[in-house]
């Protein structure tokens, strides 16, 4: 029987909150680095894992941090980060208080069932108001310590470092209460928090070890993907030969791209790994549900645009799909995701969306485009657009949807009138008197002629008088005389309604 060696393991901590509330800046201070300035657009767009050390009277203790994006599009990443976490930090700006993604983060924390600490950030700012921020939390069901609840909180400044030592101590206290432990002798198990394809090294994945130890020479299996533990790196990208519970590691050399959010197992050799793989089948690329709306909703949609999503990391594709889903409500245009994949935009991608009557779109996020693919796209009329910031992708996509949306002619009423008297009717020219009931009648306008609910026909206002003076328009409440060119048989009591045709 295998002996066990139970030890206390470091906590895994997810940092969540609204965009620009200081998550990455807080982590920068803890790690004494400067990641924020290197982030495209100043926002975190990947789920990243880092280790930090807190010196305590009992000795140095390691904490693993998961930095999650705050942008609305990255909800799936935030959920994944919390599923891997033991403790969460809910970051709330002391300047702004609770915002939309704060509320979403609170719900995700509750669903994950992890203990959490509130960090009130930016307390060094002139506009900071800690009491107002605390009240906004109370209004949204977060009951802080000292205010009728049990959720610990601390005000911090990632610029000066005020409050950060206390925040780290609160995290370690929450971890101690949870009594986190691991069997160091066991084979490592845990979660895939991100995966991507590197041009020179192939498929790789970032893993969080939740139990056991991982050693060089073993094999890691995630469903149908397997990798020998030959290239294993820590969060700094440095090669290591073993890793333990609580640590984030990158494994390079997977047979296919591991599914983000998937659980990994470790076995001793390739034969055991292949036996586990045989139990699963998972494609490298995820076929998206088609279409995004129910079948009865797609009836009558005149234009469906196929889309392929290519991203640098598997989890990022969900964020792009989130932005596309927000633009699929038009009754005259529908986006349909064909493939959500990882890696360079290639010739096969272009052929897939370029073979239909309506050339499609390839959206690339932090990826390159093969020259052959670019040339073929130009020939087939396929639009290839690449981005490194999610909100710029969203803005471009909204503009593209508006540009491609099929137009239709819509008649808009500009005025209506009741015919009081017919003076003459000859050669399609009807001379009449009437009263404008609403809007404005204008010279040259087209009109509908109706009798009760019956449509008699159309006509054009050829001349217009008010109080026996020729005019270009007559407003509501005024009587008028007019000559209308029409084929309809018009009588007193009928109505005319002027309109303009608008392209929408």
C-alpha positions as CSV (number, residue, x, y, z in Angstrom):
1,X,0.0,0.0,0.0
2,X,1.3,3.5,-1.0
3,X,2.2,5.6,2.0
4,X,0.7,9.1,2.2
5,X,2.5,12.3,3.2
6,X,-0.1,14.9,4.0
7,X,1.2,18.5,4.1
8,X,-0.3,21.9,4.2
9,X,-0.4,23.4,0.7
10,X,-0.3,27.0,-0.4
11,X,-3.6,28.6,-1.2
12,X,-4.7,29.4,-4.8
13,X,-6.2,32.9,-4.8
14,X,-8.4,34.3,-7.6
15,X,-8.5,38.1,-8.0
16,X,-11.8,39.3,-9.5
17,X,-13.6,42.6,-9.9
18,X,-14.7,45.3,-12.4
19,X,-12.4,46.4,-15.2
20,X,-9.8,49.1,-14.2
21,X,-10.5,48.6,-10.4
22,X,-6.8,47.7,-9.8
23,X,-6.5,43.9,-10.0
24,X,-3.4,43.7,-12.0
25,X,-1.8,46.7,-10.3
26,X,-2.4,45.0,-6.9
27,X,-0.7,41.9,-8.2
28,X,2.2,44.0,-9.7
29,X,2.9,45.4,-6.3
30,X,2.8,42.0,-4.6
31,X,5.2,40.6,-7.2
32,X,7.3,43.8,-7.5
33,X,6.9,43.6,-11.3
34,X,5.1,45.8,-13.9
35,X,2.8,43.6,-15.9
36,X,0.1,46.3,-16.4
37,X,2.1,48.4,-18.8
38,X,2.7,45.4,-21.0
39,X,-1.0,44.4,-21.1
40,X,-2.6,45.4,-24.5
41,X,-5.0,48.2,-23.8
42,X,-4.1,48.2,-20.1
43,X,-6.5,45.3,-19.3
44,X,-5.8,41.7,-18.5
45,X,-6.9,39.5,-21.4
46,X,-5.7,36.1,-20.2
47,X,-6.0,34.0,-17.1
48,X,-2.5,34.2,-15.6
49,X,-1.0,32.5,-12.6
50,X,1.8,33.8,-10.4
51,X,3.5,32.9,-7.1
52,X,4.3,35.3,-4.3
53,X,5.9,34.8,-0.9
54,X,4.7,36.4,2.4
55,X,7.1,36.5,5.3
56,X,5.3,35.6,8.6
57,X,6.5,35.1,12.2
58,X,6.2,31.3,11.4
59,X,8.3,31.6,8.3
60,X,7.9,32.3,4.6
61,X,4.6,31.2,3.0
62,X,3.8,30.9,-0.7
63,X,0.5,32.1,-2.2
64,X,-0.5,31.4,-5.8
65,X,-2.5,34.2,-7.5
66,X,-4.8,33.9,-10.5
67,X,-5.3,37.2,-12.2
68,X,-8.6,37.3,-14.1
69,X,-9.7,39.8,-16.8
70,X,-12.3,42.4,-15.7
71,X,-13.8,43.1,-19.1
72,X,-17.4,41.9,-19.5
73,X,-16.4,39.5,-22.3
74,X,-14.2,37.4,-20.1
75,X,-16.9,36.0,-17.8
76,X,-15.9,32.4,-18.6
77,X,-12.3,33.1,-17.6
78,X,-13.4,34.6,-14.3
79,X,-15.6,31.5,-13.6
80,X,-12.7,29.2,-14.5
81,X,-10.3,31.1,-12.2
82,X,-12.7,30.8,-9.3
83,X,-13.3,27.1,-9.9
84,X,-9.5,26.6,-9.4
85,X,-9.3,28.9,-6.4
86,X,-9.3,28.3,-2.6
87,X,-9.8,31.9,-1.7
88,X,-11.0,35.0,-3.7
89,X,-10.1,38.6,-3.5
90,X,-13.0,40.9,-4.6
91,X,-11.4,44.1,-5.8
92,X,-13.6,47.2,-5.5
93,X,-12.4,50.7,-6.3
94,X,-12.8,53.1,-3.4
95,X,-13.5,55.8,-6.1
96,X,-16.3,54.0,-7.9
97,X,-17.7,51.3,-5.6
98,X,-19.7,48.4,-7.0
99,X,-20.0,48.3,-10.8
100,X,-21.5,45.7,-13.2
101,X,-18.6,43.3,-13.3
102,X,-18.4,43.6,-9.5
103,X,-21.9,42.2,-9.2
104,X,-21.1,39.4,-11.7
105,X,-18.0,38.6,-9.7
106,X,-20.0,38.4,-6.4
107,X,-22.4,35.9,-8.0
108,X,-19.5,33.8,-9.4
109,X,-17.8,33.7,-6.0
110,X,-21.1,32.6,-4.4
111,X,-21.6,29.9,-7.0
112,X,-18.0,28.7,-6.5
113,X,-18.5,28.6,-2.8
114,X,-15.1,29.9,-1.9
115,X,-14.3,32.3,1.0
116,X,-13.3,35.8,0.0
117,X,-11.8,39.0,1.1
118,X,-12.8,42.5,-0.1
119,X,-9.9,44.8,-1.2
120,X,-11.0,48.4,-1.4
121,X,-8.4,49.8,-3.9
122,X,-7.2,53.2,-4.8
123,X,-7.6,54.7,-1.3
124,X,-4.7,57.1,-2.1
125,X,-6.8,58.8,-4.9
126,X,-8.4,62.1,-4.2
127,X,-11.8,60.9,-5.2
128,X,-11.6,57.8,-2.9
129,X,-14.5,57.4,-0.5
130,X,-14.2,54.2,1.5
131,X,-17.5,54.6,3.3
132,X,-19.4,55.1,0.1
133,X,-17.7,52.0,-1.4
134,X,-18.6,49.9,1.7
135,X,-22.2,51.1,1.5
136,X,-22.4,50.1,-2.2
137,X,-21.2,46.6,-1.2
138,X,-23.9,46.4,1.5
139,X,-26.5,47.4,-1.0
140,X,-25.5,44.5,-3.2
141,X,-25.6,41.9,-0.4
142,X,-21.9,41.9,0.6
143,X,-22.1,42.1,4.4
144,X,-18.7,43.3,5.7
145,X,-17.2,42.7,9.1
146,X,-18.2,45.4,11.5
147,X,-21.2,46.2,9.4
148,X,-23.4,43.3,10.3
149,X,-21.5,40.7,8.4
150,X,-18.6,38.3,8.3
151,X,-16.8,39.3,5.1
152,X,-13.3,40.7,5.9
153,X,-12.1,43.8,4.1
154,X,-9.2,46.1,4.0
155,X,-8.4,49.4,2.2
156,X,-5.3,49.3,0.1
157,X,-3.1,51.4,-2.2
158,X,-1.2,49.5,-4.8
159,X,0.9,52.7,-5.3
160,X,2.1,53.1,-1.7
161,X,1.6,49.5,-0.5
162,X,-0.7,50.6,2.4
163,X,-3.0,47.8,3.5
164,X,-1.4,45.1,1.3
165,X,0.4,43.2,4.1
166,X,-2.9,43.1,6.0
167,X,-4.6,41.8,2.8
168,X,-2.0,39.0,2.5
169,X,-2.5,38.1,6.2
170,X,-6.3,37.9,5.7
171,X,-5.7,35.5,2.7
172,X,-3.5,33.2,4.8
173,X,-6.0,33.3,7.6
174,X,-8.8,32.2,5.3
175,X,-6.5,29.4,4.0
176,X,-5.7,28.3,7.5
177,X,-9.4,28.1,8.4
178,X,-10.0,26.0,5.3
179,X,-7.1,23.6,6.4
180,X,-5.8,23.2,2.9
181,X,-3.7,20.0,2.5
182,X,-2.1,17.8,-0.1
183,X,-0.7,14.2,-0.3
184,X,2.8,15.0,-1.6
185,X,3.3,11.3,-2.4
186,X,0.3,11.1,-4.7
187,X,0.4,11.6,-8.5
188,X,-0.5,15.2,-9.3
189,X,-4.1,16.2,-10.2
190,X,-5.6,19.6,-10.8
191,X,-7.1,21.9,-13.4
192,X,-6.1,23.4,-16.8
193,X,-6.6,27.1,-16.6
194,X,-5.3,28.0,-20.0
195,X,-3.9,26.4,-23.2
196,X,-2.4,27.6,-26.4
197,X,-0.3,26.7,-29.4
198,X,3.2,28.0,-29.8
199,X,4.7,28.1,-33.4
200,X,7.9,26.5,-32.3
201,X,6.9,24.3,-29.3
202,X,3.4,23.2,-30.2
203,X,0.5,22.8,-27.8
204,X,1.1,23.8,-24.2
205,X,-1.1,24.3,-21.1
206,X,-1.0,26.1,-17.8
207,X,-2.0,23.8,-14.9
208,X,-2.8,24.4,-11.3
209,X,-1.8,21.4,-9.1
210,X,-4.5,20.9,-6.4
211,X,-3.1,17.7,-5.0
212,X,0.1,15.6,-5.2
213,X,3.4,16.2,-6.9
214,X,4.4,16.3,-10.6
215,X,7.9,15.1,-11.7
216,X,9.9,15.0,-14.9
217,X,9.4,11.7,-16.7
218,X,5.8,11.3,-15.9
219,X,2.9,11.9,-18.3
220,X,0.0,14.4,-17.9
221,X,-3.4,13.5,-19.4
222,X,-6.4,15.8,-20.0
223,X,-9.2,13.8,-21.7
224,X,-7.8,13.0,-25.1
225,X,-4.6,15.1,-24.8
226,X,-1.4,13.8,-23.3
227,X,2.0,15.2,-22.8
228,X,5.3,13.8,-21.5
229,X,6.7,15.9,-18.6
230,X,9.9,16.8,-20.4
231,X,9.4,20.6,-20.6
232,X,7.9,21.9,-17.4
233,X,8.2,25.6,-16.4
234,X,7.3,27.6,-13.4
235,X,5.3,30.9,-13.5
236,X,8.5,32.8,-14.4
237,X,9.1,30.5,-17.5
238,X,12.1,28.8,-15.9
239,X,12.6,25.1,-16.3
240,X,11.8,22.9,-13.3
241,X,12.0,19.2,-12.6
242,X,9.2,18.9,-10.0
243,X,6.2,20.8,-8.8
244,X,3.9,20.5,-5.8
245,X,0.3,21.3,-4.8
246,X,-0.7,24.9,-5.1
247,X,1.9,25.6,-7.9
248,X,1.1,26.8,-11.4
249,X,3.1,25.1,-14.1
250,X,3.3,25.1,-17.8
251,X,3.6,21.8,-19.6
252,X,4.8,21.9,-23.3
253,X,4.3,19.1,-25.8
254,X,0.7,18.0,-25.7
255,X,-0.6,15.7,-28.4
256,X,-3.6,18.0,-28.9
257,X,-4.8,21.2,-27.3
258,X,-6.1,20.5,-23.8
259,X,-9.6,21.8,-23.0
260,X,-9.5,24.8,-20.6
261,X,-11.2,24.0,-17.4
262,X,-10.5,20.3,-17.8
263,X,-9.1,18.2,-15.0
264,X,-5.7,16.7,-15.5
265,X,-4.3,13.4,-14.2
266,X,-0.7,12.2,-13.9
267,X,0.5,8.7,-14.7
268,X,3.9,7.0,-14.7
269,X,4.4,6.1,-18.3
270,X,3.1,6.5,-21.9
271,X,1.2,3.2,-21.9
272,X,-0.9,4.3,-18.9
273,X,-1.4,7.7,-20.5
274,X,-2.6,6.2,-23.8
275,X,-5.0,3.9,-21.9
276,X,-6.6,7.0,-20.3
277,X,-6.7,8.8,-23.7
278,X,-8.5,5.9,-25.2
279,X,-11.4,6.5,-22.9
280,X,-12.0,10.0,-24.3
281,X,-12.4,11.8,-27.6
282,X,-12.0,15.5,-27.7
283,X,-11.3,17.6,-30.9
284,X,-8.5,20.1,-31.0
285,X,-11.0,22.7,-32.3
286,X,-14.4,23.2,-30.8
287,X,-17.3,23.2,-33.2
288,X,-19.6,25.9,-32.0
289,X,-23.3,25.3,-31.5
290,X,-25.1,26.2,-34.7
291,X,-26.9,28.4,-35.1
292,X,-26.9,30.7,-32.0
293,X,-30.7,31.0,-32.1
294,X,-33.5,28.5,-32.3
295,X,-34.5,27.2,-35.7
296,X,-37.8,29.0,-35.7
297,X,-36.0,32.3,-35.0
298,X,-33.8,31.9,-38.1
299,X,-36.7,31.5,-40.5
300,X,-36.7,34.5,-42.8
301,X,-33.3,35.7,-41.9
302,X,-32.0,36.9,-45.3
303,X,-28.3,37.0,-44.5
304,X,-26.2,34.6,-42.4
305,X,-22.5,35.4,-42.1
306,X,-20.1,32.5,-41.2
307,X,-17.3,33.3,-38.7
308,X,-14.2,31.5,-37.7
309,X,-12.5,32.6,-34.4
310,X,-8.8,32.0,-34.0
311,X,-7.1,33.0,-30.8
312,X,-3.7,32.6,-29.1
313,X,-5.2,30.8,-26.1
314,X,-8.2,28.5,-25.9
315,X,-10.0,30.4,-23.2
316,X,-9.9,33.7,-25.1
317,X,-12.2,32.3,-27.8
318,X,-15.1,32.3,-25.3
319,X,-14.6,36.1,-24.9
320,X,-14.7,36.6,-28.6
321,X,-17.8,34.4,-28.9
322,X,-19.4,36.5,-26.1
323,X,-19.0,39.7,-28.2
324,X,-20.4,38.0,-31.3
325,X,-23.5,36.8,-29.3
326,X,-24.3,40.4,-28.4
327,X,-24.7,41.2,-32.1
328,X,-26.9,38.4,-33.2
329,X,-30.3,40.0,-32.4
330,X,-30.9,41.6,-35.8
331,X,-33.9,40.0,-37.7
332,X,-32.1,40.6,-41.0
333,X,-28.5,39.5,-40.2
334,X,-27.1,36.6,-38.2
335,X,-23.6,35.7,-37.3
336,X,-22.8,31.9,-37.2
337,X,-19.6,30.7,-35.6
338,X,-18.3,27.7,-37.5
339,X,-15.1,27.0,-35.6
340,X,-13.5,28.3,-32.5
341,X,-9.8,27.4,-32.8
342,X,-6.3,28.3,-31.6
343,X,-3.3,29.3,-33.7
344,X,-2.4,31.2,-36.8
345,X,-5.1,32.0,-39.4
346,X,-4.4,29.6,-42.3
347,X,-5.5,28.7,-45.8
348,X,-8.0,26.1,-44.5
349,X,-9.7,28.7,-42.4
350,X,-10.2,31.0,-45.4
351,X,-11.5,28.1,-47.6
352,X,-14.0,27.2,-45.0
353,X,-15.7,30.6,-44.9
354,X,-15.0,31.6,-48.5
355,X,-16.9,28.8,-50.3
356,X,-20.4,30.1,-49.6
357,X,-22.5,32.7,-51.5
358,X,-21.8,35.1,-48.6
359,X,-18.1,35.4,-47.9
360,X,-17.5,35.1,-44.2
361,X,-15.3,36.7,-41.5
362,X,-12.2,35.4,-39.7
363,X,-11.6,37.1,-36.4
364,X,-8.1,36.7,-35.0
365,X,-7.1,37.6,-31.5
366,X,-3.4,37.9,-30.7
367,X,-2.6,35.7,-33.7
368,X,-0.8,36.1,-37.0
369,X,-2.2,35.5,-40.6
370,X,-0.3,33.3,-43.1
371,X,0.6,35.1,-46.3
372,X,-1.1,32.4,-48.3
373,X,-4.2,32.8,-46.2
374,X,-4.2,36.6,-46.7
375,X,-3.8,36.3,-50.4
376,X,-6.6,33.7,-50.7
377,X,-8.9,35.8,-48.5
378,X,-8.5,38.8,-50.9
379,X,-9.4,36.6,-53.9
380,X,-12.4,35.0,-52.2
381,X,-13.7,38.2,-50.6
382,X,-13.2,36.9,-47.0
383,X,-12.6,39.5,-44.4
384,X,-9.7,38.8,-42.0
385,X,-9.4,41.1,-39.0
386,X,-7.0,40.7,-36.2
387,X,-6.9,42.4,-32.8
388,X,-5.1,42.5,-29.5
389,X,-7.7,44.3,-27.4
390,X,-11.2,42.8,-26.9
391,X,-13.1,46.1,-26.9
392,X,-11.6,47.1,-30.2
393,X,-12.7,43.8,-31.7
394,X,-16.2,44.4,-30.3
395,X,-16.3,48.0,-31.8
396,X,-15.1,46.8,-35.2
397,X,-17.6,43.9,-35.2
398,X,-20.5,46.2,-34.4
399,X,-19.5,48.5,-37.3
400,X,-19.1,45.5,-39.7
401,X,-22.5,44.2,-38.7
402,X,-24.0,47.6,-39.4
403,X,-22.2,47.8,-42.8
404,X,-23.3,44.3,-43.9
405,X,-26.8,44.4,-42.5
406,X,-29.4,44.1,-45.4
407,X,-31.3,47.4,-45.9
408,X,-35.0,47.7,-46.4
409,X,-37.3,50.5,-47.5
410,X,-39.7,51.8,-44.8
411,X,-42.5,54.3,-45.3
412,X,-42.8,56.8,-42.5
413,X,-45.9,59.0,-42.1
414,X,-45.3,62.7,-42.1
415,X,-48.9,64.0,-42.0
416,X,-52.6,63.1,-42.5
417,X,-55.7,65.1,-43.6
418,X,-59.4,64.6,-44.1
419,X,-60.9,65.5,-47.5
420,X,-63.8,67.9,-46.9
421,X,-64.8,68.6,-50.6
422,X,-64.0,67.6,-54.1
423,X,-63.9,70.6,-56.6
424,X,-63.0,68.8,-59.8
425,X,-61.6,65.6,-61.1
426,X,-60.2,65.3,-64.6
427,X,-57.2,63.6,-66.3
428,X,-56.0,62.1,-63.0
429,X,-55.9,65.6,-61.4
430,X,-58.2,65.9,-58.4
431,X,-58.7,69.3,-56.9
432,X,-59.9,69.1,-53.3
433,X,-60.2,70.9,-50.0
434,X,-59.4,69.4,-46.7
435,X,-58.1,69.9,-43.1
436,X,-54.7,68.6,-41.8
437,X,-55.3,66.4,-38.7
438,X,-51.7,65.6,-37.8
439,X,-48.2,66.3,-38.9
440,X,-47.5,68.4,-42.0
441,X,-48.6,68.1,-45.7
442,X,-45.8,69.3,-48.1
443,X,-45.8,70.1,-51.8
444,X,-44.5,67.2,-53.8
445,X,-45.2,64.6,-51.1
446,X,-46.5,61.1,-52.0
447,X,-49.8,60.2,-50.3
448,X,-51.9,57.2,-49.5
449,X,-55.6,57.7,-50.1
450,X,-57.9,55.7,-47.8
451,X,-61.6,55.3,-47.2
452,X,-62.2,53.9,-43.7
453,X,-59.7,51.0,-43.7
454,X,-59.7,50.5,-47.5
455,X,-56.6,51.6,-49.4
456,X,-57.8,53.4,-52.6
457,X,-54.4,54.1,-54.0
458,X,-51.5,56.5,-54.1
459,X,-51.0,60.0,-55.4
460,X,-48.7,63.0,-55.4
461,X,-49.5,66.6,-54.1
462,X,-49.0,68.7,-57.3
463,X,-50.1,72.1,-55.8
464,X,-51.0,73.3,-52.3
465,X,-52.8,76.4,-51.0
466,X,-53.7,77.8,-47.6
467,X,-56.1,80.7,-47.3
468,X,-56.0,81.1,-51.1
469,X,-52.2,81.6,-51.0
470,X,-49.9,79.2,-52.7
471,X,-47.6,77.5,-50.1
472,X,-45.1,74.7,-49.8
473,X,-46.6,73.1,-46.6
474,X,-49.6,73.1,-44.4
475,X,-49.5,72.2,-40.7
476,X,-51.9,70.4,-38.4
477,X,-55.2,72.3,-37.7
478,X,-55.1,74.2,-41.0
479,X,-57.5,73.9,-43.9
480,X,-56.1,73.8,-47.4
481,X,-56.7,73.4,-51.1
482,X,-54.7,71.0,-53.1
483,X,-54.4,69.3,-56.5
484,X,-53.4,65.6,-56.3
485,X,-52.4,63.5,-59.2
486,X,-53.9,60.0,-58.7
487,X,-55.8,57.2,-60.4
488,X,-58.0,56.7,-57.4
489,X,-61.7,57.7,-57.2
490,X,-61.6,60.2,-54.4
491,X,-64.7,61.4,-52.4
492,X,-65.4,63.8,-49.5
493,X,-64.7,62.0,-46.2
494,X,-61.7,60.1,-47.5
495,X,-58.3,60.6,-45.9
496,X,-54.9,61.2,-47.3
497,X,-51.6,60.4,-45.5
498,X,-48.3,61.8,-46.7
499,X,-45.2,59.7,-46.2
500,X,-41.5,59.5,-47.0
501,X,-39.5,56.4,-47.8
502,X,-36.5,55.8,-45.6
503,X,-33.8,53.2,-46.1
504,X,-33.1,51.3,-42.8
